[in-house]
Amino acid sequence: MHNNLGLHFTTQRLIIRPLEEKDYESWLNGFVNRRPSQYRHDKGQVDMSDATEPWFSALITRQQQAIEADDLYIFGIFDKAHRHLGMLNIKNLSRDNFQWAEIGYFIHNQYWRHGYAYEALTELVKQTRDTLHFHRIEAHINLDNIPSIQLIEKLGFQFECVRKGFIFENEQWTDHYVYYLNTHDDDLQM
C-alpha cells in the first residue's frame, strides 16, 4: 500500500526516502539511542514508549497521505547499514505561481559531526528542485541556533529577514531568522 512515489534518493553514504513498515526497528533505535540534550535546541532523549508498531504504521499512512496531497514530504535518512540517522521534511507553502516550500531537518545527536546533515540537505535541495519542482526554499531558524545557521549558510541559503513573533514555542511567540534559496538561479551549484 505504501509507495514512495519515486521519492528514493541516494548519496555516497546515505539513503533518503519516505519511511516504510520495514524501518520500524531502525527508526525506533535512532530515537532510543539518543544522547542527553547537547544544547537548547536539541531534544536529547525522547520518550518512545507509545511508539508501537501499529502507531508507526499509522504514522506512515499519515505521511503517505500528506505526500500524495502535495502538502508535506517527510523523509527518513539512513546510512547504507540501514541505521536511522534522522529526518528531513519539505512543507509545501504554496504552489501556483510561487512554487515555495520550507525545509526542516534533524540528525539524531549520536550521529552529529559526521557531515550527514550537509550531505542529506545537499541532496534534498537538489531533489526539491529537480523532482518536486519548487523554485524557492526557506529555512526558519531560531536566532540562537548557531549550528543550524552555519549549516544552512554552507548550503548557499541567503539571509532574508527576522520574522518577529513567528512561531509559538516554549510558551511564547518567538522570532526566527528566514533564510532562502531560489533553486533555479543560474549560480546554484548542486
N, CA, C and O of each residue as an XYZ file, in Angstrom:
760
protein
N       0.812     -1.202      0.000
C       0.000      0.000      0.000
C       0.856      1.268      0.000
O       0.524      2.241     -0.677
N       1.930      1.257      0.741
C       2.733      2.473      0.877
C       3.793      2.516     -0.216
O       4.812      1.832     -0.123
N       3.558      3.309     -1.238
C       4.616      3.520     -2.214
C       5.202      4.886     -1.938
O       4.549      5.747     -1.348
N       6.430      5.079     -2.364
C       7.061      6.361     -2.046
C       7.107      7.300     -3.244
O       7.888      8.251     -3.260
N       6.269      7.034     -4.254
C       6.108      7.922     -5.398
C       7.432      8.257     -6.074
O       7.590      9.348     -6.621
N       8.380      7.329     -6.039
C       9.671      7.564     -6.661
C      10.572      8.482     -5.867
O      11.594      8.938     -6.379
N      10.218      8.759     -4.637
C      10.992      9.675     -3.803
C      12.023      8.891     -2.998
O      11.966      8.855     -1.769
N      12.941      8.280     -3.683
C      14.001      7.463     -3.084
C      15.313      7.959     -3.654
O      15.563      7.812     -4.851
N      16.162      8.551     -2.807
C      17.385      9.186     -3.267
C      18.579      8.607     -2.519
O      18.470      8.246     -1.348
N      19.693      8.523     -3.185
C      20.904      8.043     -2.533
C      22.032      9.035     -2.760
O      22.078      9.750     -3.761
N      22.934      9.050     -1.796
C      24.164      9.823     -1.908
C      25.308      8.828     -1.695
O      25.086      7.617     -1.655
N      26.486      9.326     -1.563
C      27.631      8.436     -1.359
C      27.433      7.553     -0.128
O      27.765      6.368     -0.160
N      26.891      8.121      0.963
C      26.759      7.358      2.212
C      25.327      7.137      2.663
O      25.088      6.361      3.588
N      24.362      7.807      2.027
C      23.016      7.871      2.595
C      21.933      7.373      1.648
O      22.081      7.383      0.426
N      20.844      6.938      2.262
C      19.586      6.636      1.579
C      18.549      7.571      2.186
O      18.399      7.635      3.406
N      17.840      8.289      1.337
C      16.857      9.275      1.779
C      15.540      8.918      1.107
O      15.441      8.923     -0.120
N      14.528      8.606      1.914
C      13.246      8.178      1.351
C      12.173      8.247      2.424
O      12.481      8.330      3.613
N      10.891      8.211      1.999
C       9.813      8.124      2.980
C       9.960      6.845      3.813
O      10.481      5.837      3.337
N       9.499      6.905      5.040
C       9.554      5.740      5.921
C       8.671      4.621      5.381
O       7.658      4.870      4.727
N       9.073      3.389      5.665
C       8.333      2.190      5.281
C       8.176      1.298      6.508
O       8.891      1.457      7.497
N       7.233      0.355      6.436
C       6.969     -0.555      7.553
C       8.243     -1.228      8.055
O       8.430     -1.376      9.263
N       9.121     -1.637      7.137
C      10.339     -2.363      7.496
C      11.332     -1.510      8.294
O      12.312     -2.040      8.818
N      11.094     -0.213      8.390
C      12.012      0.699      9.068
C      11.786      0.783     10.567
O      12.555      1.449     11.260
N      10.764      0.135     11.085
C      10.359      0.360     12.474
C      11.525      0.209     13.455
O      11.799      1.132     14.223
N      12.206     -0.919     13.445
C      13.273     -1.164     14.430
C      14.394     -0.139     14.302
O      14.861      0.395     15.308
N      14.825      0.138     13.091
C      15.893      1.103     12.864
C      15.459      2.503     13.308
O      16.210      3.217     13.972
N      14.249      2.876     12.933
C      13.700      4.187     13.303
C      13.631      4.315     14.822
O      14.064      5.321     15.384
N      13.087      3.297     15.483
C      12.965      3.330     16.944
C      14.335      3.412     17.604
O      14.524      4.187     18.542
N      15.292      2.621     17.127
C      16.640      2.637     17.703
C      17.295      4.000     17.562
O      18.028      4.431     18.453
N      17.039      4.684     16.450
C      17.594      6.029     16.289
C      17.168      6.947     17.416
O      17.975      7.723     17.928
N      15.904      6.863     17.807
C      15.391      7.705     18.898
C      15.811      7.188     20.267
O      16.229      7.968     21.122
N      15.706      5.896     20.479
C      16.005      5.301     21.789
C      17.466      5.507     22.173
O      17.778      5.656     23.355
N      18.353      5.516     21.203
C      19.791      5.621     21.479
C      20.320      7.049     21.474
O      21.531      7.274     21.477
N      19.408      8.006     21.466
C      19.852      9.398     21.510
C      20.555      9.690     22.837
O      20.234      9.106     23.871
N      21.500     10.589     22.781
C      22.210     11.041     23.980
C      21.383     12.116     24.681
O      20.444     12.655     24.094
N      21.720     12.429     25.921
C      21.055     13.563     26.576
C      21.251     14.831     25.750
O      22.173     14.919     24.938
N      20.392     15.793     25.961
C      20.426     17.041     25.202
C      21.810     17.677     25.254
O      22.417     17.796     26.318
N      22.294     18.083     24.084
C      23.618     18.690     23.967
C      23.569     20.221     24.058
O      24.558     20.858     24.421
N      22.417     20.800     23.728
C      22.227     22.244     23.834
C      20.733     22.542     23.713
O      19.930     21.633     23.502
N      20.368     23.800     23.847
C      18.968     24.208     23.960
C      18.058     23.690     22.854
O      16.910     23.347     23.139
N      18.507     23.618     21.629
C      17.644     23.221     20.523
C      17.733     21.734     20.197
O      17.246     21.297     19.155
N      18.346     20.966     21.072
C      18.450     19.511     20.919
C      17.484     18.873     21.912
O      17.616     19.062     23.122
N      16.518     18.122     21.402
C      15.541     17.482     22.275
C      16.175     16.388     23.136
O      15.602     15.995     24.153
N      17.339     15.898     22.746
C      18.010     14.872     23.536
C      17.223     13.573     23.529
O      16.654     13.184     22.509
N      17.196     12.912     24.664
C      16.487     11.646     24.774
C      14.983     11.896     24.726
O      14.480     12.862     25.300
N      14.276     11.005     24.030
C      12.850     11.164     23.793
C      12.128      9.924     24.312
O      12.589      8.802     24.102
N      11.008     10.123     24.983
C      10.192      9.000     25.450
C       9.487      8.368     24.256
O       8.646      9.000     23.616
N       9.827      7.140     23.965
C       9.265      6.440     22.811
C       8.327      5.309     23.240
O       8.042      4.410     22.448
N       7.852      5.347     24.473
C       7.034      4.245     24.996
C       5.721      4.068     24.234
O       5.174      2.965     24.214
N       5.211      5.109     23.618
C       3.962      4.997     22.849
C       4.197      4.629     21.381
O       3.237      4.407     20.644
N       5.438      4.563     20.957
C       5.771      4.326     19.553
C       5.799      2.827     19.238
O       6.857      2.244     19.002
N       4.623      2.228     19.241
C       4.485      0.811     18.938
C       4.471      0.604     17.422
O       4.389      1.569     16.661
N       4.551     -0.646     16.991
C       4.487     -0.912     15.545
C       3.172     -0.441     14.928
O       3.199      0.148     13.848
N       2.001     -0.678     15.578
C       0.762     -0.139     14.991
C       0.771      1.394     14.915
O       0.282      1.968     13.942
N       1.318      2.047     15.924
C       1.421      3.507     15.916
C       2.299      3.948     14.745
O       1.963      4.898     14.038
N       3.427      3.253     14.539
C       4.341      3.560     13.447
C       3.664      3.356     12.093
O       3.843      4.160     11.177
N       2.895      2.291     11.970
C       2.168      2.022     10.730
C       1.188      3.157     10.412
O       1.074      3.587      9.265
N       0.487      3.634     11.440
C      -0.441      4.756     11.254
C       0.320      6.031     10.877
O      -0.160      6.826     10.068
N       1.498      6.223     11.458
C       2.336      7.377     11.112
C       2.712      7.336      9.639
O       2.639      8.353      8.950
N       3.110      6.177      9.158
C       3.477      6.028      7.751
C       2.282      6.337      6.852
O       2.431      6.999      5.825
N       1.106      5.864      7.232
C      -0.102      6.139      6.444
C      -0.370      7.644      6.368
O      -0.675      8.164      5.295
N      -0.258      8.344      7.499
C      -0.475      9.797      7.504
C       0.571     10.517      6.642
O       0.247     11.451      5.908
N       1.810     10.074      6.741
C       2.860     10.700      5.953
C       2.646     10.461      4.461
O       2.858     11.362      3.649
N       2.231      9.259      4.103
C       1.958      8.941      2.693
C       0.806      9.799      2.163
O       0.859     10.288      1.035
N      -0.223      9.977      2.975
C      -1.351     10.825      2.559
C      -0.914     12.265      2.350
O      -1.370     12.926      1.416
N      -0.032     12.754      3.215
C       0.477     14.126      3.064
C       1.297     14.269      1.783
O       1.219     15.290      1.100
N       2.081     13.243      1.462
C       2.857     13.257      0.218
C       1.918     13.265     -0.979
O       2.083     14.068     -1.898
N       0.941     12.379     -0.968
C       0.002     12.289     -2.096
C      -0.789     13.573     -2.279
O      -1.179     13.907     -3.398
N      -1.032     14.298     -1.186
C      -1.755     15.571     -1.258
C      -0.832     16.751     -1.607
O      -1.296     17.879     -1.768
N       0.471     16.483     -1.722
C       1.455     17.527     -2.013
C       1.464     18.595     -0.920
O       1.655     19.779     -1.196
N       1.253     18.156      0.333
C       1.263     19.079      1.466
C       2.591     19.060      2.221
O       3.139     20.102      2.580
N       3.090     17.843      2.451
C       4.264     17.661      3.297
C       4.993     16.405      2.848
O       4.387     15.346      2.683
N       6.287     16.533      2.653
C       7.133     15.404      2.266
C       8.077     15.115      3.427
O       8.866     15.977      3.813
N       8.002     13.914      3.983
C       8.836     13.539      5.115
C       9.715     12.370      4.697
O       9.237     11.376      4.150
N      11.002     12.508      4.962
C      11.985     11.513      4.548
C      12.797     11.037      5.739
O      13.203     11.835      6.584
N      13.029      9.742      5.801
C      13.996      9.202      6.731
C      15.371      9.285      6.102
O      15.516      9.173      4.885
N      16.377      9.482      6.934
C      17.770      9.456      6.494
C      18.383      8.187      7.083
O      18.383      7.997      8.299
N      18.900      7.329      6.220
C      19.518      6.075      6.642
C      20.919      5.991      6.065
O      21.185      6.502      4.977
N      21.814      5.343      6.802
C      23.099      5.035      6.188
C      22.956      3.716      5.437
O      21.893      3.097      5.467
N      24.016      3.285      4.767
C      23.932      2.082      3.936
C      23.776      0.814      4.780
O      23.426     -0.240      4.249
N      24.035      0.908      6.104
C      23.802     -0.222      7.015
C      22.377     -0.185      7.578
O      22.035     -0.980      8.453
N      21.559      0.724      7.085
C      20.152      0.904      7.458
C      19.955      1.459      8.880
O      18.903      1.252      9.484
N      20.958      2.156      9.408
C      20.763      2.866     10.676
C      19.991      4.139     10.380
O      20.310      4.861      9.435
N      18.973      4.413     11.188
C      18.187      5.642     11.035
C      18.967      6.787     11.668
O      19.193      6.799     12.878
N      19.377      7.755     10.840
C      20.216      8.855     11.288
C      19.430     10.108     11.626
O      19.883     10.927     12.426
N      18.250     10.268     11.025
C      17.473     11.478     11.250
C      16.349     11.591     10.238
O      15.969     10.614      9.593
N      15.819     12.816     10.109
C      14.668     13.064      9.243
C      14.843     14.394      8.505
O      15.534     15.305      8.963
N      14.193     14.464      7.356
C      14.094     15.685      6.564
C      12.626     15.902      6.238
O      11.852     14.946      6.176
N      12.245     17.143      6.032
C      10.892     17.377      5.528
C      10.869     18.603      4.633
O      11.695     19.509      4.738
N       9.886     18.584      3.754
C       9.609     19.704      2.857
C       8.127     19.998      3.010
O       7.287     19.139      2.743
N       7.811     21.193      3.434
C       6.415     21.603      3.595
C       6.054     22.528      2.443
O       6.708     23.545      2.212
N       5.002     22.158      1.727
C       4.517     22.980      0.616
C       3.851     24.223      1.195
O       2.807     24.123      1.840
N       4.439     25.376      0.973
C       3.838     26.622      1.421
C       2.900     27.179      0.370
O       1.859     27.751      0.696
N       3.269     27.012     -0.899
C       2.400     27.470     -1.975
C       2.904     26.917     -3.300
O       4.107     26.905     -3.560
N       1.993     26.469     -4.119
C       2.348     26.045     -5.479
C       2.019     27.198     -6.416
O       2.705     28.220     -6.382
N       1.013     27.070     -7.234
C       0.583     28.124     -8.160
C       1.768     28.850     -8.782
O       2.656     28.221     -9.356
N       1.780     30.164     -8.668
C       2.848     30.966     -9.265
C       4.086     31.085     -8.381
O       5.061     31.730     -8.765
N       4.055     30.462     -7.194
C       5.156     30.619     -6.247
C       6.131     29.440     -6.228
O       7.344     29.650     -6.245
N       5.624     28.206     -6.193
C       6.476     27.017     -6.061
C       7.434     27.196     -4.889
O       8.654     27.196     -5.054
N       6.846     27.351     -3.689
C       7.540     27.807     -2.494
C       7.388     26.758     -1.408
O       6.280     26.291     -1.146
N       8.497     26.380     -0.770
C       8.476     25.358      0.272
C       9.396     25.740      1.422
O      10.286     26.580      1.285
N       9.155     25.100      2.552
C      10.012     25.235      3.730
C      10.637     23.879      4.010
O       9.968     22.851      3.907
N      11.916     23.872      4.362
C      12.570     22.613      4.728
C      12.794     22.552      6.228
O      12.928     23.574      6.901
N      12.829     21.337      6.730
C      13.167     21.072      8.119
C      14.069     19.854      8.167
O      14.102     19.062      7.225
N      14.796     19.702      9.253
C      15.768     18.618      9.327
C      16.212     18.389     10.766
O      16.200     19.302     11.592
N      16.600     17.166     11.042
C      17.335     16.860     12.261
C      18.121     15.576     12.063
O      17.716     14.682     11.319
N      19.238     15.509     12.736
C      20.053     14.302     12.820
C      20.053     13.906     14.285
O      20.236     14.755     15.157
N      19.847     12.614     14.567
C      19.940     12.154     15.960
C      21.311     12.555     16.509
O      22.327     12.427     15.826
N      21.323     13.038     17.747
C      22.564     13.626     18.273
C      23.721     12.635     18.417
O      24.872     13.061     18.515
N      23.454     11.344     18.434
C      24.557     10.371     18.479
C      25.287     10.273     17.139
O      26.339      9.640     17.056
N      24.742     10.894     16.087
C      25.366     10.865     14.762
C      25.857     12.241     14.307
O      26.189     12.426     13.137
N      25.901     13.189     15.217
C      26.376     14.526     14.865
C      27.849     14.504     14.495
O      28.593     13.594     14.862
N      28.242     15.521     13.766
C      29.626     15.813     13.407
C      30.257     14.757     12.491
O      31.454     14.477     12.562
N      29.412     14.185     11.635
C      29.892     13.263     10.616
C      29.541     13.769      9.209
O      29.791     13.082      8.219
N      28.963     14.970      9.128
C      28.607     15.548      7.839
C      27.320     15.000      7.239
O      27.023     15.264      6.074
N      26.547     14.237      8.019
C      25.314     13.646      7.485
C      24.276     14.710      7.123
O      23.623     14.603      6.086
N      24.119     15.731      7.963
C      23.115     16.764      7.691
C      23.446     17.494      6.389
O      22.565     17.714      5.557
N      24.699     17.865      6.214
C      25.094     18.572      4.994
C      24.871     17.694      3.767
O      24.339     18.160      2.760
N      25.270     16.440      3.842
C      25.112     15.523      2.708
C      23.635     15.308      2.371
O      23.245     15.336      1.204
N      22.822     15.092      3.406
C      21.387     14.858      3.192
C      20.700     16.106      2.648
O      19.892     16.015      1.723
N      21.012     17.263      3.211
C      20.362     18.501      2.759
C      20.812     18.909      1.362
O      20.022     19.474      0.605
N      22.051     18.639      1.008
C      22.507     18.916     -0.355
C      21.648     18.138     -1.352
O      21.214     18.682     -2.366
N      21.410     16.864     -1.054
C      20.573     16.046     -1.933
C      19.116     16.511     -1.891
O      18.442     16.532     -2.921
N      18.632     16.879     -0.714
C      17.248     17.341     -0.601
C      17.015     18.587     -1.442
O      16.005     18.681     -2.140
N      17.936     19.546     -1.386
C      17.797     20.769     -2.182
C      17.756     20.415     -3.662
O      16.925     20.939     -4.404
N      18.638     19.538     -4.090
C      18.661     19.118     -5.498
C      17.330     18.489     -5.891
O      16.780     18.820     -6.940
N      16.807     17.589     -5.068
C      15.560     16.894     -5.390
C      14.348     17.815     -5.242
O      13.345     17.630     -5.930
N      14.433     18.794     -4.361
C      13.349     19.764     -4.219
C      13.189     20.532     -5.524
O      12.077     20.866     -5.934
N      14.307     20.802     -6.162
C      14.290     21.477     -7.467
C      13.922     20.506     -8.591
O      12.991     20.767     -9.353
N      14.641     19.395     -8.698
C      14.539     18.519     -9.871
C      13.309     17.615     -9.865
O      12.732     17.361    -10.923
N      12.904     17.133     -8.718
C      11.806     16.162     -8.627
C      10.493     16.818     -8.217
O       9.444     16.533     -8.795
N      10.554     17.697     -7.218
C       9.329     18.322     -6.704
C       9.062     19.686     -7.332
O       7.968     20.232     -7.187
N      10.036     20.229     -8.015
C       9.890     21.457     -8.811
C       9.535     22.697     -7.995
O       8.780     23.553     -8.455
N      10.077     22.789     -6.790
C       9.931     24.030     -6.031
C      11.007     25.012     -6.494
O      12.144     24.622     -6.761
N      10.644     26.260     -6.583
C      11.569     27.320     -7.000
C      12.250     27.971     -5.800
O      13.440     28.281     -5.845
N      11.490     28.175     -4.733
C      12.020     28.875     -3.556
C      11.909     27.957     -2.358
O      10.852     27.385     -2.094
N      13.020     27.820     -1.628
C      13.040     27.026     -0.404
C      13.435     27.955      0.733
O      14.359     28.758      0.599
N      12.732     27.840      1.852
C      13.073     28.619      3.037
C      13.451     27.683      4.178
O      12.987     26.545      4.256
N      14.301     28.191      5.054
C      14.592     27.553      6.335
C      14.305     28.591      7.411
O      14.784     29.721      7.323
N      13.538     28.225      8.413
C      13.187     29.116      9.522
C      13.952     28.631     10.749
O      13.797     27.484     11.167
N      14.768     29.495     11.318
C      15.735     29.072     12.337
C      15.676     29.999     13.544
O      15.589     31.218     13.398
N      15.724     29.408     14.743
C      15.820     30.199     15.969
C      17.062     31.090     15.912
O      18.093     30.689     15.372
N      16.961     32.281     16.461
C      18.034     33.262     16.383
C      19.330     32.768     17.019
O      20.413     33.182     16.606
N      19.238     31.898     18.007
C      20.441     31.428     18.703
C      20.853     30.010     18.297
O      21.669     29.394     18.983
N      20.311     29.484     17.207
C      20.666     28.140     16.765
C      21.840     28.227     15.784
O      21.675     28.051     14.577
N      22.999     28.497     16.319
C      24.201     28.750     15.526
C      24.566     27.560     14.627
O      24.878     27.784     13.458
N      24.544     26.305     15.110
C      24.889     25.192     14.200
C      23.969     25.114     12.977
O      24.433     24.836     11.871
N      22.687     25.355     13.168
C      21.753     25.310     12.041
C      21.990     26.473     11.085
O      21.913     26.303      9.868
N      22.272     27.633     11.620
C      22.577     28.800     10.779
C      23.822     28.528      9.938
O      23.832     28.800      8.738
N      24.871     27.992     10.562
C      26.107     27.694      9.837
C      25.869     26.655      8.742
O      26.405     26.773      7.640
N      25.066     25.642      9.048
C      24.769     24.597      8.067
C      24.025     25.170      6.866
O      24.397     24.904      5.723
N      22.991     25.945      7.112
C      22.160     26.467      6.029
C      22.972     27.452      5.178
O      22.811     27.486      3.958
N      23.838     28.248      5.804
C      24.693     29.158      5.043
C      25.699     28.380      4.194
O      25.985     28.769      3.062
N      26.234     27.291      4.731
C      27.168     26.449      3.972
C      26.493     25.871      2.722
O      27.151     25.644      1.707
N      25.180     25.634      2.802
C      24.413     25.113      1.672
C      24.088     26.188      0.628
O      23.560     25.880     -0.440
N      24.404     27.443      0.941
C      24.169     28.520     -0.017
C      22.898     29.311      0.215
O      22.558     30.176     -0.593
N      22.186     29.038      1.299
C      20.991     29.818      1.617
C      21.412     31.233      2.003
O      22.477     31.445      2.584
N      20.560     32.189      1.672
C      20.820     33.597      1.953
C      19.890     34.089      3.060
O      18.715     33.727      3.113
N      20.444     34.923      3.943
C      19.629     35.534      4.993
C      18.646     36.499      4.351
O      19.028     37.313      3.510
N      17.375     36.412      4.746
C      16.378     37.336      4.214
C      15.898     38.316      5.272
O      15.909     39.525      5.041
N      15.475     37.811      6.436
C      14.888     38.708      7.426
C      14.745     37.999      8.774
O      14.997     36.802      8.912
N      14.331     38.790      9.748
C      13.884     38.249     11.024
C      12.371     38.376     11.028
O      11.835     39.469     10.847
N      11.686     37.267     11.233
C      10.226     37.321     11.380
C       9.922     37.390     12.864
O      10.202     36.457     13.616
N       9.354     38.497     13.266
C       9.062     38.757     14.678
C       7.834     37.960     15.130
O       6.831     37.880     14.421
N       7.937     37.382     16.309
C       6.819     36.620     16.863
C       6.297     35.575     15.896
O       5.085     35.432     15.737
N       7.187     34.848     15.252
C       6.844     33.992     14.122
C       6.246     32.651     14.525
O       5.325     32.171     13.865
N       6.746     32.037     15.591
C       6.285     30.700     15.972
C       6.083     30.643     17.481
O       6.853     31.216     18.251
N       5.037     29.944     17.882
C       4.753     29.786     19.307
C       5.484     28.550     19.803
O       5.119     27.426     19.458
N       6.505     28.755     20.603
C       7.260     27.646     21.183
C       7.724     28.039     22.577
O       7.964     29.213     22.857
N       7.843     27.055     23.435
C       8.235     27.296     24.823
C       7.334     28.333     25.489
O       7.797     29.189     26.244
N       6.031     28.236     25.192
C       5.012     29.087     25.818
C       5.131     30.575     25.476
O       4.666     31.426     26.234
N       5.757     30.887     24.332
C       5.846     32.290     23.917
C       6.024     32.379     22.407
O       6.457     31.422     21.764
N       5.686     33.537     21.851
C       5.912     33.787     20.438
C       7.376     34.130     20.250
O       7.916     34.994     20.941
N       8.008     33.456     19.322
C       9.461     33.507     19.161
C       9.830     34.042     17.781
O       9.202     33.703     16.778
N      10.855     34.882     17.753
C      11.397     35.385     16.488
C      12.208     34.279     15.803
O      12.803     33.429     16.465
N      12.221     34.307     14.486
C      13.029     33.373     13.705
C      13.719     34.108     12.567
O      13.197     35.075     12.013
N      14.914     33.617     12.236
C      15.559     34.042     11.006
C      14.894     33.306      9.855
O      14.483     32.154      9.998
N      14.792     33.969      8.728
C      14.346     33.324      7.497
C      15.523     33.362      6.523
O      16.044     34.424      6.184
N      15.919     32.173      6.088
C      16.921     32.016      5.044
C      16.222     31.448      3.826
O      15.258     30.695      3.963
N      16.693     31.795      2.633
C      16.039     31.313      1.420
C      17.073     30.889      0.388
O      18.238     31.286      0.426
N      16.597     30.071     -0.528
C      17.387     29.647     -1.678
C      16.437     29.550     -2.853
O      15.433     28.841     -2.788
N      16.748     30.260     -3.927
C      15.990     30.113     -5.171
C      16.692     29.035     -5.986
O      17.820     29.229     -6.438
N      16.034     27.911     -6.172
C      16.676     26.728     -6.747
C      16.936     26.845     -8.235
O      17.709     26.054     -8.777
N      16.331     27.783     -8.908
C      16.515     27.917    -10.353
C      17.456     29.059    -10.721
O      17.553     29.440    -11.888
N      18.144     29.601     -9.729
C      19.147     30.639    -10.016
C      20.279     30.021    -10.833
O      20.672     28.880    -10.589
N      20.796     30.762    -11.786
C      21.872     30.268    -12.649
C      23.125     29.906    -11.868
O      23.890     29.039    -12.290
N      23.341     30.563    -10.732
C      24.578     30.326     -9.991
C      24.427     29.222     -8.928
O      25.355     29.000     -8.150
N      23.279     28.530     -8.878
C      23.098     27.449     -7.905
C      24.010     26.293     -8.280
O      23.915     25.757     -9.384
N      24.872     25.915     -7.389
C      25.832     24.841     -7.632
C      25.371     23.578     -6.903
O      25.687     23.389     -5.728
N      24.633     22.723     -7.590
C      24.179     21.457     -6.993
C      24.501     20.324     -7.916
O      24.204     19.171     -7.606
